[in-house]
Amino acid sequence: MVEKLESSPGSIALSENSHEVHNEIQVNSVSEIVGDFGRWQAVLFIFFFIGAAFSAYHSLGLTFYAPNIVYWCARPTNYQNTSTEEWAKLAKNNETLQCYEVNTPKFDLTCDRAWLASLTQSSYMAGSMLAVIGLGQASDRWGRLPIIWLGFLIEILAAASCTFSFNIYQYLISRFLLAFGASGRWASGFVLILETSGIQYRSFLGIGMQFGWAFGYITLPLIAFMFRDYRLIQFVCFAPEILLIFCWSCVPESPRWLLSNKKLKRANKTIRKAIAMNKRSESSIEQKIAALMSKCKSENEEKSKQRKANLIDLWINPNIRSKTLILYFTW
């Protein structure tokens, strides 16, 4: 039987034989209680849709931060009377003289240092790869919400460091951390969206989040056209994102993760908030939540007897291995 600890609404406790309760009520997922898609899920989707646009700014912005620079070698003293245009033609492809940069001399990314511009994008991709692996595992252990906000904090601080970098080496490290934070925030958010929506909406919402990235892809050239200084472009591409911190209370922890990790009180509170936002019927709500918690408790007991999966398992099963390789090559 389900016993109430106290009379206040929302206070539910499971009895020792909770896996035997409410046989007449079958609840297999959170979405069956809170609804497949409603205002609660819509707020989450909009939050991460906007975040995906900023991810595009961070990933693709280097095209405008470090464009191809026109430069040529410095004029020797006996060519000082030669015009700039004439000397540029004479010095073209001359690698024996000291190089002289024409456009932006900030990081001196010319001649034997030109490769550092490409390295900044490589460092970004390295940070993204490590974030998906490291923070993805962390979100399974400590929850989606802490990792989302940790990634968000790293992302904002790293973006500010990129904007005000003193040298190329600070910029390289900052780009790595920027990708680490942004990719960790995005990956955990993607999982959270899927875990809070109904099955028939998951494909739509997953693809819909990519349209946020596409929106950033489309609007980035406009920003670069309006602001010609690379520091100003970077500032405009991250400063508005700080406003998302005011949405702290709008982003819940995944009820599915809470139930899987035996955090029943927090799961109960989160589910009730979702029910209220989606304006779902509250008839038999306590019995439905109790039935879902009972099901999750039974599943947790079964899982505790099984070996936990790890990254190596992606390569053991032929079916999973082939899908993993397809995703690797696709990305």
C-alpha positions in Angstrom: 0.0 0.0 0.0 1.0 3.6 -0.5 1.3 5.5 2.8 1.2 9.3 3.3 3.9 10.6 5.6 1.8 13.7 6.2 -1.4 15.3 4.9 0.3 18.1 2.9 -0.1 17.7 -0.8 2.8 16.2 -2.7 4.0 14.2 0.3 4.3 10.6 -0.8 6.2 7.7 0.6 6.6 4.2 -0.7 6.0 1.3 1.5 8.5 -1.6 1.8 6.4 -3.6 -0.7 5.9 -0.6 -3.0 6.6 -2.8 -6.1 3.3 -4.5 -5.4 1.2 -1.4 -5.2 -1.3 -0.1 -7.7 -1.4 -3.1 -9.9 -4.4 -1.5 -11.5 -2.4 1.6 -12.6 0.4 1.1 -15.1 2.7 4.0 -15.7 5.8 3.4 -17.8 7.3 6.9 -18.2 7.2 10.4 -16.8 5.5 11.7 -20.0 2.4 9.6 -19.3 1.9 11.7 -16.2 3.1 15.2 -17.2 2.1 14.9 -20.9 4.2 14.3 -24.0 4.6 18.0 -24.8 3.3 21.1 -23.2 4.4 24.4 -21.8 6.9 22.7 -19.5 8.7 21.1 -22.4 8.3 24.1 -24.6 10.2 26.4 -22.1 13.0 23.9 -22.0 13.1 23.6 -25.8 13.3 27.4 -26.3 16.1 27.7 -23.7 18.3 25.1 -25.5 17.2 26.4 -29.0 18.7 29.8 -28.1 21.8 28.1 -26.6 22.3 26.2 -29.8 22.5 29.5 -31.7 25.4 30.7 -29.4 27.1 27.3 -30.0 27.1 28.1 -33.7 28.6 31.5 -33.0 31.4 30.0 -31.0 32.1 27.2 -33.5 32.0 29.2 -36.7 33.2 32.6 -35.5 36.9 31.9 -36.3 36.1 32.5 -39.9 35.6 36.2 -39.1 38.0 36.4 -36.1 41.0 35.2 -38.2 40.4 35.8 -41.9 43.1 35.3 -44.5 45.5 38.2 -44.0 47.2 39.9 -46.9 50.9 40.5 -46.1 54.3 40.7 -47.8 57.9 41.0 -46.8 59.4 44.2 -45.4 61.1 46.5 -47.9 65.0 46.7 -47.7 66.5 50.1 -47.4 67.3 50.3 -51.1 63.6 49.9 -51.9 62.2 52.5 -49.6 61.2 54.8 -52.5 59.2 52.0 -54.2 55.4 52.3 -53.8 53.6 49.8 -51.6 51.7 48.3 -54.5 54.9 47.8 -56.6 56.8 46.3 -53.7 54.0 44.0 -52.9 54.2 42.5 -56.4 58.0 42.2 -56.2 58.0 40.6 -52.7 55.3 38.1 -53.5 56.4 34.6 -52.6 59.7 35.9 -51.3 60.5 33.8 -48.2 64.0 35.1 -47.6 63.0 38.4 -46.1 61.3 39.4 -42.9 57.5 39.4 -43.2 55.4 42.4 -42.7 51.7 42.1 -41.9 49.3 44.6 -43.5 45.9 44.1 -41.9 45.8 43.3 -38.2 49.1 42.9 -36.3 47.6 41.8 -33.0 48.7 38.2 -32.8 51.2 38.3 -35.8 49.6 35.3 -37.5 51.7 35.5 -40.6 54.7 33.7 -42.2 55.9 30.9 -39.9 53.2 31.7 -37.3 50.2 31.4 -39.8 49.5 27.9 -38.7 48.5 29.1 -35.2 45.3 30.5 -36.7 44.2 27.0 -37.8 45.4 25.5 -34.5 42.8 27.6 -32.6 40.0 25.7 -34.4 41.7 22.4 -33.8 41.9 23.3 -30.1 38.2 24.1 -30.2 37.3 20.7 -31.7 39.5 18.9 -29.1 37.6 20.6 -26.3 34.3 19.7 -27.9 35.3 16.0 -28.2 36.5 15.8 -24.6 33.4 17.5 -23.3 31.1 15.1 -24.9 33.0 12.1 -23.4 33.9 13.6 -20.0 30.9 15.8 -19.2 28.5 13.2 -20.8 29.7 10.6 -18.3 29.5 13.2 -15.5 25.9 14.1 -16.3 25.0 10.4 -15.9 26.6 10.3 -12.5 25.8 13.8 -11.0 22.7 14.8 -13.0 21.9 16.8 -16.1 21.3 20.1 -14.4 24.7 20.5 -12.6 26.6 19.7 -15.8 24.5 22.1 -17.9 25.2 25.0 -15.6 28.8 24.1 -15.1 29.3 24.0 -18.9 27.4 27.3 -19.1 29.8 28.9 -16.6 32.9 27.6 -18.3 31.5 28.8 -21.6 30.9 32.3 -20.5 34.2 32.7 -18.7 36.1 31.2 -21.7 34.3 33.4 -24.2 35.2 36.5 -22.2 38.8 35.3 -22.0 38.8 34.9 -25.8 37.5 38.4 -26.3 40.2 40.0 -24.2 43.1 37.7 -24.8 46.6 39.2 -24.6 48.3 36.7 -26.9 47.6 33.7 -29.1 48.5 31.2 -26.4 45.8 32.5 -24.0 43.4 32.5 -27.0 44.2 28.8 -27.8 43.5 27.7 -24.2 40.4 29.9 -24.0 39.0 28.4 -27.3 39.6 24.9 -25.9 37.7 25.7 -22.7 35.0 27.5 -24.7 34.3 24.3 -26.7 34.5 22.2 -23.5 31.8 24.3 -21.8 29.6 24.9 -24.8 29.6 21.3 -25.9 29.0 19.9 -22.4 26.1 22.3 -21.9 24.6 21.4 -25.3 25.0 17.6 -25.0 23.5 17.5 -21.5 20.7 19.8 -22.7 20.0 17.6 -25.7 19.6 14.5 -23.4 17.4 16.5 -21.0 15.0 17.5 -23.8 14.6 13.9 -24.9 14.1 12.6 -21.4 11.3 15.1 -20.6 9.3 14.7 -23.8 7.0 11.9 -25.2 8.4 9.4 -27.6 6.5 10.8 -30.6 8.0 14.3 -30.1 11.6 13.3 -29.5 12.7 13.2 -33.1 11.0 16.5 -33.8 12.5 18.2 -30.8 16.0 16.8 -31.4 16.0 18.0 -35.0 14.4 21.3 -33.9 17.4 22.0 -31.6 19.6 21.8 -34.7 17.6 24.6 -36.2 18.8 26.8 -33.4 22.4 26.1 -34.6 21.3 26.9 -38.1 19.8 30.2 -36.9 23.2 31.1 -35.5 24.9 30.0 -38.7 22.7 32.4 -40.7 22.9 35.4 -38.4 26.7 35.2 -37.7 27.6 36.9 -41.1 25.2 39.7 -40.3 26.9 40.3 -36.9 30.3 40.2 -38.6 29.1 42.7 -41.2 27.8 45.1 -38.5 30.8 44.9 -36.2 34.1 44.8 -38.1 36.5 44.4 -35.1 37.1 40.8 -34.1 37.0 41.6 -30.3 33.6 43.3 -30.7 32.3 40.4 -32.8 33.2 37.9 -30.1 31.7 40.1 -27.4 28.4 40.4 -29.3 28.4 36.7 -29.8 28.6 35.8 -26.1 27.4 38.7 -24.0 23.6 38.2 -24.7 24.0 34.6 -23.6 24.7 35.8 -20.0 21.0 36.7 -19.8 20.1 33.0 -19.9 21.3 32.7 -16.3 18.0 34.3 -15.3 16.3 31.2 -16.6 17.9 29.2 -13.8 14.5 28.2 -12.3 13.0 27.3 -15.6 15.4 24.4 -16.2 14.6 21.4 -14.1 16.5 18.3 -13.4 15.5 15.3 -15.5 12.8 13.4 -13.6 13.9 10.3 -15.3 17.5 10.7 -14.0 16.1 11.5 -10.5 14.0 8.3 -10.5 16.9 6.2 -11.8 19.1 7.5 -9.1 16.6 7.0 -6.3 16.0 10.7 -5.6 12.3 10.2 -5.2 11.4 13.4 -3.3 13.0 15.7 -5.9 11.4 13.6 -8.7 8.0 14.0 -7.0 8.5 17.8 -6.7 9.7 18.2 -10.3 6.8 16.0 -11.7 4.2 18.0 -9.8 5.6 21.3 -11.2 5.5 19.9 -14.7 1.9 18.8 -14.2 0.9 22.3 -13.0 2.7 24.0 -16.0 1.1 21.6 -18.5 -2.3 22.0 -16.8 -2.7 18.2 -16.6 -5.5 16.6 -14.7 -4.5 15.8 -11.1 -7.0 13.0 -10.7 -5.3 9.9 -9.1 -2.0 11.8 -9.5 -0.6 10.5 -6.2 -1.4 6.9 -7.3 0.2 7.5 -10.7 3.4 9.0 -9.2 3.6 6.2 -6.7 3.1 3.6 -9.4 5.9 5.2 -11.5 8.3 5.3 -8.5 7.5 1.7 -7.7 8.4 0.7 -11.2 11.6 2.7 -11.1 12.5 1.2 -7.7 12.1 -2.3 -9.2 14.1 -1.4 -12.2 16.9 0.1 -10.0 17.0 -3.2 -8.0 17.4 -5.1 -11.3 20.1 -2.7 -12.6 22.1 -3.0 -9.4 22.6 -6.7 -10.1 23.8 -6.0 -13.6 27.2 -4.8 -14.8 27.4 -1.1 -15.7 28.0 -0.3 -19.3 31.1 1.8 -20.3 32.7 3.2 -23.4 34.3 -0.2 -24.3 30.9 -1.6 -24.8 30.4 0.6 -27.8 33.0 -1.6 -29.6 32.0 -5.1 -28.4 28.6 -5.5 -29.9 28.7 -5.5 -33.8 25.4 -3.6 -34.2 26.4 -0.9 -31.7 29.9 -0.7 -33.1 28.7 -0.1 -36.6 26.3 2.7 -35.5 29.1 4.3 -33.4 31.4 4.3 -36.4 28.7 5.8 -38.6 28.1 8.6 -36.1 31.9 9.2 -35.8 32.3 9.6 -39.6 29.1 11.7 -39.9 30.5 14.2 -37.4 
